[in-house]
Amino acid sequence: MTEISAGWEQRVAEAWAAIDSYTEDDFVRLIGELADELPAGSAVAAFERACAWDSTGHSDLAVPLYREALEIGLTGIRRRRAVIQMSSSLRNIGRAHESVELLTAERAAGHDELDDAIAATLALALTDVGREREAVSIAVAALAPHLPRYQRSMANYARLLVES
């Protein structure tokens, strides 16, 4: 993968921080222009384009770009974000079963600061496929460590939801 400059990363971060100051079309165009600065076939460029479409309500246009980014070999935190965001987009376009499969695999793939985002997105997808008890279990289990008290009890309740 080609090294991406800190300056480029900064300009992308600034664009995302100001998303609400743009029209949807202008924002997609801005991210597209930034992505065009990267080499042809860049996984990061495909990912950023996917994010722009996704964030402006076009999940159907985002999914193929997330897939492209992953197939090219997106790495690091962006790879995990791509899986989460593509799974959310799949759910939005009526493909919740695929979302559940991707997120279940991603949960097993490792742990990092995005674990709770995976859990929340998986809980939503599980609800869409009629697995509400499992969805609540995952959501409560993800929430439990953040509570000032009752962490152990909530973790047990979450486990019991799917064991009973």
C-alpha positions as CSV (number, residue, x, y, z in Angstrom):
1,M,0.0,0.0,0.0
2,T,1.2,3.5,-0.9
3,E,2.1,5.7,2.1
4,I,-0.5,8.4,2.6
5,S,0.7,11.8,3.8
6,A,-0.2,13.3,7.1
7,G,-1.4,16.4,5.2
8,W,-3.8,14.4,3.1
9,E,-5.1,12.6,6.2
10,Q,-5.6,16.1,7.8
11,R,-7.5,17.4,4.9
12,V,-9.8,14.4,4.9
13,A,-10.4,14.7,8.6
14,E,-11.2,18.4,8.2
15,A,-13.7,17.6,5.4
16,W,-15.4,15.0,7.6
17,A,-15.5,17.4,10.6
18,A,-17.3,20.0,8.4
19,I,-19.7,17.6,6.6
20,D,-22.7,19.5,7.8
21,S,-21.6,22.7,6.2
22,Y,-21.8,21.1,2.7
23,T,-24.7,19.9,0.5
24,E,-24.7,16.2,0.0
25,D,-23.5,16.6,-3.6
26,D,-20.8,19.0,-2.7
27,F,-19.5,16.7,0.1
28,V,-19.4,13.6,-2.1
29,R,-17.6,15.7,-4.7
30,L,-15.1,17.0,-2.1
31,I,-14.3,13.5,-0.9
32,G,-14.0,12.3,-4.5
33,E,-11.5,15.0,-5.3
34,L,-9.4,14.1,-2.2
35,A,-9.6,10.4,-3.2
36,D,-8.5,11.3,-6.7
37,E,-5.2,12.5,-5.2
38,L,-4.3,8.9,-4.3
39,P,-2.9,6.4,-6.7
40,A,-5.3,4.5,-9.0
41,G,-6.5,1.4,-7.3
42,S,-6.1,2.8,-3.8
43,A,-8.1,0.9,-1.2
44,V,-8.2,4.1,0.9
45,A,-9.7,6.1,-1.9
46,A,-12.5,3.5,-2.5
47,F,-13.1,3.5,1.3
48,E,-13.4,7.2,1.6
49,R,-15.7,7.4,-1.4
50,A,-17.9,4.7,0.1
51,C,-18.0,6.6,3.4
52,A,-19.1,9.8,1.6
53,W,-21.9,7.9,-0.2
54,D,-22.9,6.2,3.0
55,S,-23.0,9.4,5.0
56,T,-25.2,11.1,2.5
57,G,-27.8,8.4,2.5
58,H,-26.7,6.2,-0.4
59,S,-26.0,2.8,1.1
60,D,-26.6,1.2,-2.3
61,L,-23.7,3.1,-3.8
62,A,-21.5,2.6,-0.8
63,V,-21.6,-1.2,-0.6
64,P,-19.7,-1.9,-3.8
65,L,-17.0,0.6,-2.9
66,Y,-16.6,-0.9,0.6
67,R,-16.3,-4.3,-1.1
68,E,-13.7,-2.9,-3.5
69,A,-11.7,-1.4,-0.7
70,L,-11.6,-4.7,1.2
71,E,-10.8,-6.7,-1.9
72,I,-7.9,-4.4,-2.8
73,G,-6.5,-4.9,0.7
74,L,-7.7,-2.1,3.0
75,T,-5.8,-2.4,6.3
76,G,-5.8,-1.2,9.8
77,I,-8.6,0.6,11.5
78,R,-10.1,1.6,8.1
79,R,-10.5,-2.1,7.3
80,R,-12.6,-2.7,10.5
81,R,-14.6,0.5,9.9
82,A,-15.3,-0.7,6.3
83,V,-16.7,-4.0,7.6
84,I,-18.9,-2.2,10.2
85,Q,-20.1,0.4,7.8
86,M,-20.7,-2.0,4.9
87,S,-22.6,-4.2,7.3
88,S,-24.8,-1.3,8.3
89,S,-25.3,-0.3,4.7
90,L,-26.3,-3.9,3.8
91,R,-28.8,-3.8,6.6
92,N,-30.2,-0.5,5.2
93,I,-30.7,-2.0,1.8
94,G,-32.5,-5.1,3.1
95,R,-29.6,-7.5,3.3
96,A,-29.5,-8.0,7.1
97,H,-28.6,-11.7,6.9
98,E,-25.4,-10.8,5.1
99,S,-24.8,-8.1,7.7
100,V,-25.1,-10.6,10.5
101,E,-22.7,-13.0,8.8
102,L,-20.0,-10.3,8.3
103,L,-20.3,-8.8,11.8
104,T,-20.3,-12.2,13.5
105,A,-17.1,-13.0,11.8
106,E,-15.6,-9.6,12.6
107,R,-16.5,-10.0,16.3
108,A,-14.4,-13.2,16.3
109,A,-11.5,-11.6,14.4
110,G,-10.1,-9.6,17.3
111,H,-10.7,-6.8,19.7
112,D,-10.1,-3.1,19.6
113,E,-11.8,0.3,20.2
114,L,-14.5,-0.6,17.6
115,D,-15.9,-3.6,19.5
116,D,-18.9,-1.7,20.8
117,A,-19.7,-0.4,17.3
118,I,-19.6,-3.9,16.0
119,A,-21.9,-5.0,18.8
120,A,-24.4,-2.2,18.3
121,T,-24.5,-2.8,14.5
122,L,-24.9,-6.5,15.0
123,A,-27.7,-6.0,17.5
124,L,-29.6,-3.9,14.9
125,A,-29.0,-6.5,12.2
126,L,-30.1,-9.3,14.4
127,T,-33.3,-7.5,15.2
128,D,-34.0,-7.2,11.4
129,V,-33.6,-11.0,11.0
130,G,-35.9,-11.8,13.9
131,R,-33.3,-12.6,16.5
132,E,-34.3,-10.0,19.1
133,R,-33.2,-11.9,22.2
134,E,-29.7,-12.3,20.9
135,A,-29.7,-8.7,19.8
136,V,-30.6,-7.5,23.3
137,S,-28.0,-9.9,24.8
138,I,-25.3,-8.4,22.6
139,A,-26.3,-4.8,23.3
140,V,-26.5,-5.3,27.1
141,A,-23.2,-7.2,27.2
142,A,-21.6,-4.3,25.3
143,L,-23.1,-1.7,27.6
144,A,-22.3,-3.6,30.9
145,P,-18.6,-2.6,31.1
146,H,-19.5,1.1,30.8
147,L,-21.9,1.1,33.8
148,P,-20.7,2.6,37.1
149,R,-22.3,-0.4,38.9
150,Y,-24.0,-3.7,38.1
151,Q,-21.4,-4.7,35.4
152,R,-21.3,-8.3,36.6
153,S,-25.1,-8.6,36.9
154,M,-25.8,-7.1,33.5
155,A,-23.2,-9.4,31.9
156,N,-24.9,-12.4,33.5
157,Y,-28.3,-11.2,32.4
158,A,-27.0,-10.8,28.8
159,R,-25.7,-14.3,28.8
160,L,-29.0,-15.7,30.3
161,L,-31.0,-14.1,27.5
162,V,-29.5,-16.4,24.9
163,E,-29.1,-19.5,27.2
164,S,-32.7,-19.7,28.2
